[in-house]
Amino acid sequence: MSIYLFASLTPKAEHAADLEAELRHMVAETRKEAGNRRYDLLRRADGSPGFHIYETYVDEAAVQAHRDSAHYVAFRGKIGDWLAEPVDVKALLGVDIAA
């Protein structure tokens, strides 16, 4: 069963560009993971500083592999002081998913 995650990150204004650069790196690295099906980076349409990541993994083991990956651990280590609030991650299960 696929696992869907929706993560929201709100940077401090002075770190918005730093966070975006690191997120773009995360996109490239995460899409290479065997258990990743989708990893999309989105920005808030109203122009306020903030990003969302829509993620899909084949199963919970793939989610854990992502969280254990060197690029994820390095990312989390860098961004702590850049955020205006804690990362908000919602784990979701599909109900009606387009192919």
Buried (B, 14 or more C-beta within 10 A) or exposed (E): EBBBBBBBBBBBEEBBEBBBEBBEBBEEBBEEBEBBBBBEBEBEEEEEBBBBBBBBBBEEEBBEBBEEBEBBEBBEEEBEEBBEEEEEEEEEEEEEEEE
